[in-house]
Amino acid sequence: MSKRWLSILAILLLTAACGGDDETSNNNDNNVNNTNNVNNSNNSNNVNNVNNVNNVNNVNNTNNIEPPGVERRPNGILVFPPVPLSCDDPGADQRIPFVFGSTDVVPVVEGDVVSGRVVYPGPVINTGSIAVRRPRVSVAGETTCSTDAECDYGFKCAAGGLPGAPRQCTQQTGVELLPGSAQTDFDPGLDEEKKQLVTVLIENTTSLVGRLPTASGSLFDDNGERDLFTNEDRASDPRFVYKESIKQFMVGLASVAKPTNTAVSVWWYGGDVPAQARPITNDDPGVLNDRYTNDLSLADSKIDEMPDPVPRPANLYQAIGKVIESDFGLDKYDDHEKFLFIFTDGVNEVYDEQYTYASTLQALQDENIHTFIVHLDSAIDPSLVRDLSTYYAGNTMCQDDVNCMGAQPCGDDSTCQNYESCRPVTVYGETDQDGTSQSSLSYCMPRYDATGRLGPVDRYADLACRTGGNYMYVTRPDDMRDWWRALPTTIDGQFSIGANFSVLDDPDIDPGFFRWSGVVLGLLGFGDLSQDFTADDVSDSRPVIRLGRVRN
């Protein structure tokens, strides 16, 4: 190991963690490589359901890798949102996924050679491979504060060390890397016989441009008015940033993946009746199944061929079921590694007892599909949002059937999901003389905050955790660009390491979603490898961290 390497590492390891007021300690760095915390590094529960299914390439000496991979020169580190080591009980112990980019565009993968050393978890990828400076944990919402009195236990109202950043409730935290916990998360493709499937599933509804579903917008309010038209104040992505971002993902995939062992399919979804998901690759009408293509450049152009956003609600679970049935679940793909990348701008808007969270999770796990969800939750005017009948009564066809079962009424918030409240539903009139009324029973319905956001979704994060994927929550369209650009590198190049976020060990902090900020340093070979997680008034790159099963 070079003297320069040892010097950099020694400095980082000797940097002391600091406490004190967050406003007065902006120049103090928290040391994150304290290796004393080994309590959970060998606990078998820590790898249950967390990116470990295909981790069969972790070797203990370079003789096990024949022949060595390509010589790479790292040029950056890409860090993804932490994933709980235990999906059943998300706590302070999290797994931090990361990728080392290289000057060859493709990421550094296990078996490559960097500075004369073969890269693999152990002596090369370990607790000395990354470090974190000035780590903080903040509330996940967009709410700002003025004084510490507005913050929950232990949190202080501060700008988090970044000039110009909004003041939010935040705490400094230690981030201790767990010895022996580094791993390769997915098959890096050292075996030339490796085959992999990549599917992209894109929500394409008029919520993006600010139009309500027709079934809701065609009804009348108390003023005898219908709401059929587009209103930017409730648009989540009127500039279609999601399309450009996903196209960048496809360009990146074509750059880092091999068409000889990678097949891709792209689908869009939107609608409340069964099977409302449509493939946009290999769309020969005579082909009922298998929408995959090895032409990785084709999917990029196909995204432009999606129809205009449909004025219907979104049924994500149903769409996932259709993709599994038509693509992932085919017998000939049983030995493939499978990745599903999802874009959604909201929650599942259609009650369907056949396509629930539980059945969707089971189907994803049965097919070993790594699920990545990019969830856009833009600010909108909550007064312009209507209660959807599909949310509690099922799809429109179902509502006309006397035998149709809708959602069960609720008694209080404890039976609802983390973004819902138990309340009567606003029912809109069928004629301009009807006005609105309230349902006699209460149901679990979406609960928007003052910005019109629902916040991170526990069940989305859980699907990602239990399938070895990831959940990326963003509150502005432009903030998802970097995630989509980086995601192709995870397929072959993702490593991860266990870490303890000390703040989350505090028993007085309630379960919830939090934001993680700081500077992550990558130490592999030579060069300045770093990534900042920050927030200001116009962007927010801080990933969310989940503490506990988040419920009302």
C-alpha positions in Angstrom: 0.0 0.0 0.0 1.4 3.4 -0.9 2.4 6.0 1.6 -0.1 8.4 0.1 -2.9 5.9 0.7 -1.8 5.3 4.3 -1.6 9.0 5.0 -5.1 9.7 3.7 -6.6 6.7 5.5 -4.8 7.6 8.8 -6.1 11.2 8.7 -9.7 10.0 8.1 -9.5 7.4 10.9 -8.2 10.0 13.4 -10.9 12.6 12.7 -12.9 12.8 15.9 -16.7 12.7 16.0 -18.1 15.9 17.5 -21.3 16.9 19.2 -22.6 20.2 20.4 -24.9 22.7 18.8 -25.3 22.0 15.1 -25.1 25.7 14.2 -21.7 26.1 15.9 -20.0 23.0 14.8 -20.1 23.2 11.1 -16.4 22.9 10.7 -16.1 19.7 12.8 -16.1 16.4 11.0 -17.6 13.2 12.4 -15.3 10.2 12.2 -17.2 7.2 10.7 -14.6 4.5 10.6 -14.6 3.5 14.3 -14.4 -0.3 14.1 -15.5 -1.0 17.7 -19.1 -1.6 16.8 -19.1 -5.2 15.7 -22.2 -6.4 17.6 -24.3 -7.0 14.4 -21.7 -7.6 11.7 -22.0 -11.4 12.0 -25.6 -11.6 13.0 -27.4 -13.7 10.4 -30.5 -11.5 10.6 -28.4 -8.7 9.1 -28.3 -10.3 5.7 -31.9 -11.6 5.7 -33.6 -10.2 2.6 -30.8 -7.6 2.0 -29.0 -7.8 -1.3 -27.4 -11.1 -0.4 -29.1 -13.7 -2.7 -26.6 -13.5 -5.4 -23.6 -12.7 -3.3 -21.5 -15.7 -4.2 -18.4 -14.0 -5.5 -16.9 -12.8 -2.2 -13.5 -14.6 -2.1 -10.7 -14.5 0.4 -7.7 -14.3 -1.9 -6.9 -13.3 -5.5 -6.1 -16.8 -6.6 -9.8 -17.5 -6.6 -10.4 -15.0 -9.4 -9.0 -16.3 -12.7 -8.3 -14.5 -14.9 -8.2 -11.0 -13.3 -10.5 -8.5 -14.7 -9.8 -5.3 -16.6 -7.4 -2.6 -15.3 -9.6 0.3 -14.1 -8.9 3.8 -12.8 -11.6 5.0 -10.4 -12.9 8.5 -11.0 -15.8 8.8 -8.6 -18.0 7.2 -6.0 -21.7 6.9 -6.3 -23.6 6.3 -3.1 -27.2 5.1 -2.9 -29.8 5.4 -0.1 -29.1 3.2 2.9 -31.0 -0.1 3.2 -31.9 -1.5 6.6 -29.9 -4.6 7.6 -33.1 -6.0 9.0 -36.2 -5.4 6.8 -38.4 -6.7 9.6 -37.1 -4.2 12.2 -35.3 -1.3 10.4 -33.0 0.3 12.9 -29.7 2.1 13.3 -27.8 -0.7 11.4 -28.1 0.0 7.7 -26.3 -1.2 4.6 -24.7 1.6 2.5 -24.7 0.7 -1.2 -22.0 2.3 -3.4 -20.4 2.1 -6.8 -16.9 3.1 -7.9 -17.1 4.8 -11.3 -14.2 4.6 -13.7 -12.6 6.5 -16.5 -13.8 3.7 -18.8 -17.5 4.7 -18.1 -18.3 1.2 -16.8 -18.1 0.8 -13.0 -15.3 -1.0 -11.2 -16.6 -4.5 -10.5 -15.4 -7.4 -8.4 -12.4 -9.0 -10.2 -11.2 -5.8 -11.9 -7.7 -4.5 -11.1 -7.1 -1.1 -9.5 -3.5 0.0 -8.7 -2.2 -3.5 -9.2 -4.7 -5.1 -6.8 -7.7 -7.3 -7.7 -10.8 -5.8 -6.3 -13.0 -7.9 -4.1 -14.6 -7.6 -0.6 -12.1 -8.1 2.1 -8.7 -6.5 2.1 -9.6 -4.3 -0.9 -13.2 -3.3 -0.4 -13.7 -2.9 3.3 -14.2 -0.3 6.1 -11.3 1.7 4.7 -13.0 2.0 1.3 -15.4 4.8 2.2 -15.6 7.5 4.9 -18.2 10.1 5.8 -17.6 13.6 6.9 -20.2 15.9 8.7 -23.0 13.3 8.7 -26.4 14.5 9.8 -29.8 13.0 10.1 -32.8 15.4 9.4 -36.5 15.2 9.2 -37.7 13.8 5.9 -40.4 16.4 5.2 -40.1 19.8 3.5 -41.2 21.7 6.7 -38.7 24.4 7.8 -38.3 25.6 11.3 -37.3 28.8 13.1 -36.4 27.6 16.7 -35.3 24.4 18.4 -38.7 24.3 20.2 -40.4 23.3 16.9 -38.3 20.1 16.7 -38.9 16.7 18.2 -36.7 15.2 20.9 -33.0 15.6 20.2 -33.3 17.5 17.0 -32.2 21.2 16.6 -33.3 23.8 14.1 -30.3 24.3 11.9 -29.1 24.8 8.3 -27.0 21.6 8.5 -23.7 23.3 7.8 -24.6 24.4 4.3 -24.8 28.2 3.7 -28.1 29.0 2.1 -29.8 25.8 3.0 -33.2 25.9 4.6 -33.3 25.5 8.4 -34.8 22.1 9.3 -34.8 19.9 12.4 -31.5 18.0 12.3 -29.0 16.1 14.4 -25.4 15.2 14.0 -24.8 11.4 13.9 -21.9 9.0 14.0 -21.7 6.6 11.1 -19.6 3.6 12.2 -18.8 1.1 9.5 -19.2 -2.6 10.6 -16.0 -4.7 10.1 -16.3 -7.7 7.8 -19.6 -6.5 6.4 -18.5 -5.4 2.9 -20.0 -7.4 0.1 -20.8 -7.5 -3.7 -24.5 -7.2 -3.9 -25.2 -8.5 -7.4 -23.5 -10.9 -9.8 -20.6 -8.9 -11.4 -20.6 -11.1 -14.5 -17.2 -12.7 -14.1 -18.7 -15.8 -15.6 -19.3 -15.3 -19.3 -22.4 -17.4 -19.0 -24.2 -14.9 -16.8 -27.5 -13.7 -18.1 -29.6 -10.8 -16.8 -33.0 -9.1 -17.4 -33.7 -5.5 -16.9 -37.3 -4.1 -17.0 -38.3 -0.5 -16.6 -41.9 0.2 -15.5 -43.1 3.8 -16.0 -46.2 5.5 -14.6 -47.8 7.5 -17.4 -50.9 9.3 -16.0 -52.2 12.8 -16.2 -51.3 13.5 -12.6 -47.9 14.4 -14.2 -49.4 17.3 -16.0 -52.1 18.2 -13.5 -55.3 16.6 -14.8 -57.5 14.5 -12.6 -58.7 11.0 -13.7 -61.8 11.4 -15.9 -63.9 9.3 -13.5 -63.3 11.9 -10.8 -62.9 15.1 -12.8 -66.2 14.6 -14.7 -68.2 14.8 -11.4 -69.5 18.0 -9.9 -68.4 19.9 -6.9 -70.5 22.2 -4.6 -70.3 25.0 -7.1 -71.8 22.7 -9.8 -68.4 22.7 -11.6 -66.5 19.8 -13.1 -62.7 19.6 -13.0 -61.8 17.9 -16.3 -59.0 20.3 -17.3 -55.3 20.5 -16.6 -54.2 22.6 -13.7 -50.4 23.1 -13.2 -50.9 23.7 -9.4 -51.5 20.0 -9.0 -49.0 18.8 -11.7 -46.2 16.6 -10.4 -44.0 16.8 -13.5 -45.3 19.1 -16.2 -42.0 19.3 -18.0 -41.8 15.5 -18.3 -38.4 15.4 -16.6 -39.2 11.7 -15.8 -39.0 10.8 -19.5 -35.6 12.5 -20.0 -34.3 11.0 -16.8 -35.3 7.4 -17.8 -33.8 7.9 -21.3 -30.5 8.8 -19.6 -30.9 5.5 -17.6 -31.3 3.6 -20.9 -28.3 5.4 -22.5 -26.3 4.5 -19.4 -27.5 0.9 -19.5 -26.4 0.5 -23.1 -23.0 1.9 -22.1 -22.3 -0.4 -19.2 -24.1 -3.6 -20.0 -23.3 -6.2 -22.6 -26.0 -7.0 -25.2 -24.7 -10.6 -25.3 -25.9 -11.2 -21.7 -28.4 -8.4 -21.1 -32.0 -8.2 -22.3 -34.3 -5.2 -21.6 -38.0 -4.5 -21.7 -39.8 -1.2 -21.1 -43.5 -0.9 -20.0 -45.8 2.0 -19.1 -48.8 1.7 -16.8 -51.9 3.8 -16.0 -55.5 2.7 -15.5 -57.8 1.2 -12.9 -59.1 -1.9 -14.6 -57.1 -5.2 -14.8 -53.8 -5.5 -16.8 -53.5 -1.8 -17.5 -49.8 -2.0 -18.3 -48.4 -1.8 -21.8 -45.1 -2.9 -23.2 -43.2 -0.5 -25.5 -40.4 -2.8 -26.6 -40.8 -5.8 -28.9 -44.4 -4.8 -29.3 -45.4 -7.1 -32.1 -49.1 -7.6 -31.6 -48.7 -11.3 -32.4 -46.3 -11.7 -29.4 -48.3 -12.1 -26.2 -45.3 -12.7 -23.9 -41.6 -12.0 -23.8 -41.1 -8.3 -24.5 -37.3 -8.4 -24.1 -34.8 -7.2 -26.6 -31.0 -7.4 -26.6 -30.9 -4.2 -28.6 -30.1 -2.0 -25.6 -30.2 1.2 -27.8 -33.8 0.5 -28.9 -35.4 1.2 -25.5 -34.2 4.8 -25.4 -36.1 5.8 -28.5 -39.1 3.7 -27.5 -39.7 5.9 -24.5 -40.7 8.8 -26.9 -43.4 6.5 -28.3 -45.3 6.3 -25.1 -48.8 7.8 -25.6 -49.9 11.0 -23.9 -50.5 10.6 -20.2 -53.8 8.7 -19.6 -56.5 10.4 -17.5 -56.8 7.4 -15.2 -55.6 6.5 -11.7 -52.5 4.4 -11.3 -52.4 0.7 -10.1 -48.8 -0.1 -9.5 -49.3 -3.5 -7.9 -51.4 -4.6 -10.8 -48.8 -3.4 -13.3 -46.0 -5.3 -11.5 -48.2 -8.4 -11.7 -48.6 -8.0 -15.5 -44.9 -7.6 -16.0 -44.1 -10.7 -14.0 -46.7 -12.7 -15.9 -45.6 -11.6 -19.3 -41.8 -11.2 -18.9 -40.0 -12.1 -15.7 -42.0 -15.2 -14.9 -41.3 -17.1 -18.1 -39.7 -20.4 -17.4 -36.8 -19.8 -19.8 -35.6 -16.9 -17.6 -35.4 -18.9 -14.4 -31.6 -18.8 -14.3 -31.3 -15.0 -15.1 -30.6 -12.3 -12.6 -33.6 -9.9 -12.7 -33.8 -6.2 -12.1 -37.0 -4.1 -12.1 -36.7 -0.3 -12.1 -40.0 1.6 -11.4 -41.0 5.2 -11.8 -44.1 6.4 -9.9 -45.3 9.9 -9.0 -47.7 8.7 -6.2 -49.2 5.8 -4.3 -51.3 2.9 -5.5 -54.6 4.5 -6.3 -56.8 1.5 -7.0 -58.1 -1.0 -4.3 -57.7 -4.5 -5.7 -57.8 -7.5 -3.3 -56.1 -9.6 -6.0 -53.0 -7.3 -6.3 -52.1 -6.3 -2.8 -48.8 -5.3 -1.2 -48.4 -8.8 0.2 -49.2 -10.7 -3.0 -46.9 -8.3 -5.0 -44.0 -8.8 -2.6 -44.5 -12.6 -2.8 -44.5 -12.6 -6.6 -41.3 -10.4 -6.7 -39.6 -12.7 -4.2 -40.7 -15.9 -5.9 -39.0 -14.7 -9.1 -35.9 -13.2 -7.3 -36.5 -9.7 -8.8 -34.4 -6.9 -7.4 -36.8 -4.0 -7.2 -35.8 -0.3 -7.4 -38.4 2.4 -7.0 -37.9 6.1 -7.9 -40.8 7.9 -6.2 -41.5 11.5 -7.2 -43.6 13.4 -4.6 -43.8 17.0 -5.9 -45.4 19.9 -4.2 -48.9 20.5 -5.3 -52.0 22.5 -4.1 -53.7 20.0 -1.8 -57.0 21.8 -2.1 -57.1 20.8 -5.8 -56.9 17.1 -5.2 -60.1 15.0 -5.1 -60.8 11.8 -3.3 -60.8 9.0 -5.9 -63.6 6.4 -5.6 -61.1 3.8 -7.0 -59.0 4.2 -3.9 -61.6 2.6 -1.6 -64.2 1.1 -3.9 -62.0 -0.6 -6.5 -61.8 -0.1 -10.3 -64.7 1.5 -12.1 -65.9 -1.8 -13.6 -65.9 -3.3 -10.2 -68.0 -0.5 -8.7 -70.8 -1.3 -11.1 -70.9 -4.9 -9.9 -73.1 -5.6 -6.8 -70.8 -8.5 -5.9 -67.7 -6.3 -6.0 -65.8 -5.9 -2.7 -64.3 -2.6 -1.8 -61.9 -1.8 1.0 -63.0 -2.4 4.5 -64.0 0.6 6.6 -61.6 1.7 9.3 -61.9 2.7 12.9 -58.8 4.8 13.4 -55.5 5.8 11.9 -53.7 2.7 13.4 -55.1 0.5 10.7 -54.0 2.8 7.8 -50.7 3.1 5.9 -48.2 5.7 6.9 -49.4 8.3 4.4 -53.1 7.8 5.1 -55.7 8.9 7.7 -59.0 7.2 8.6 -61.8 9.6 7.6 -65.0 9.9 5.7 -64.7 10.2 1.9 -65.8 13.3 -0.1 -68.3 12.0 -2.7 -68.9 14.3 -5.7 -72.2 14.7 -7.5 -73.2 13.2 -10.8 -75.1 16.3 -11.8 -74.6 20.0 -11.3 -77.5 19.9 -8.8 -76.0 17.2 -6.5 -73.1 19.0 -4.8 -70.8 17.0 -2.6 -71.5 14.8 0.4 -69.5 12.7 3.0 -69.6 9.0 3.1 -71.3 7.5 6.1 -68.3 5.2 6.8 -64.6 6.1 7.2 -61.8 4.7 5.0 -58.1 4.9 4.9 -57.5 7.8 2.5 -54.4 9.8 1.4 -53.3 12.5 3.8 -51.5 15.4 2.2 -49.3 17.8 4.1 -49.3 21.6 3.6 -47.1 21.3 0.5 -49.4 18.7 -1.0 -47.0 15.8 -0.5 -47.7 12.4 1.0 -44.1 11.7 2.1 -42.1 8.5 1.7 -44.1 5.3 1.5 -43.2 2.6 4.0 -44.5 -0.2 1.7 -42.5 1.0 -1.3 -39.3 1.1 0.9 -40.2 -2.4 2.2 -40.7 -3.9 -1.3 -37.2 -2.6 -2.2 -35.6 -3.8 1.0 -37.0 -7.3 0.8 -36.1 -7.8 -2.8 -32.5 -6.6 -2.5 -33.3 -3.3 -4.4 -33.6 0.3 -3.3 -36.1 3.1 -2.7 -35.3 6.6 -3.9 -37.7 9.3 -2.7 -37.5 12.8 -4.3 -39.6 15.9 -3.9 -38.7 17.7 -7.1 -38.6 16.4 -10.7 -35.0 17.5 -11.3 -33.8 15.8 -8.2 -34.3 12.3 -9.7 -32.0 12.9 -12.7 -28.9 11.9 -10.8 -30.5 8.7 -9.4 -31.6 7.5 -12.9 -28.2 8.3 -14.4 -26.4 6.3 -11.7 -28.7 3.3 -11.4 -27.3 1.4 -14.4 -24.0 1.1 -12.6 -25.6 -0.8 -9.7 -26.4 -3.9 -11.9 -22.9 -5.2 -12.0 -20.9 -2.8 -9.9 -22.7 -2.3 -6.6 -20.8 -3.0 -3.4 -22.2 -2.3 0.1 -21.0 -2.1 3.7 -22.9 -2.3 7.0 -23.0 0.9 9.0 -24.5 2.1 12.3 -26.1 5.5 12.4 -25.8 6.3 16.1 -28.7 8.8 16.2 -31.1 6.1 15.1 -30.1 4.0 18.1 -31.8 6.5 20.4 -35.0 4.8 21.8 -36.7 8.2 22.2 -36.7 8.8 18.4 -40.0 7.7 16.9 -40.1 5.4 13.8 -40.2 7.4 10.6 -38.3 8.5 7.5 -35.3 10.8 7.8 -32.8 12.5 5.5 -29.1 11.7 5.5 -26.6 14.5 4.6 -22.8 14.6 4.5 -19.8 14.1 2.3 -18.9 10.5 1.4 -15.2 9.9 0.5 -14.2 6.9 -1.7 -10.8 5.4 -1.0 -9.9 3.1 -3.9 -6.6 3.6 -5.7 -5.7 7.2 -6.2 -7.7 10.3 -6.9 -10.2 12.5 -5.1 -13.4 10.5 -5.0 -16.3 12.1 -3.1 -20.0 12.7 -3.2 -22.0 15.4 -1.3 -25.5 14.9 0.0 -27.0 18.3 0.5 -30.2 20.4 0.3 -30.9 24.0 -0.6 -33.9 25.9 -1.7 -34.1 24.4 -5.2 -32.7 20.9 -4.9 -32.3 18.1 -2.4 -29.9 15.2 -3.0 -30.2 13.7 0.5 -31.4 10.1 0.5 -34.0 8.9 3.0 -33.4 6.4 5.8 -36.2 4.3 7.3 -36.3 3.7 11.0 -38.8 1.1 12.1 -41.9 -0.1 10.2 -43.5 3.3 9.6 -47.1 3.4 10.7 -49.6 6.0 11.9 
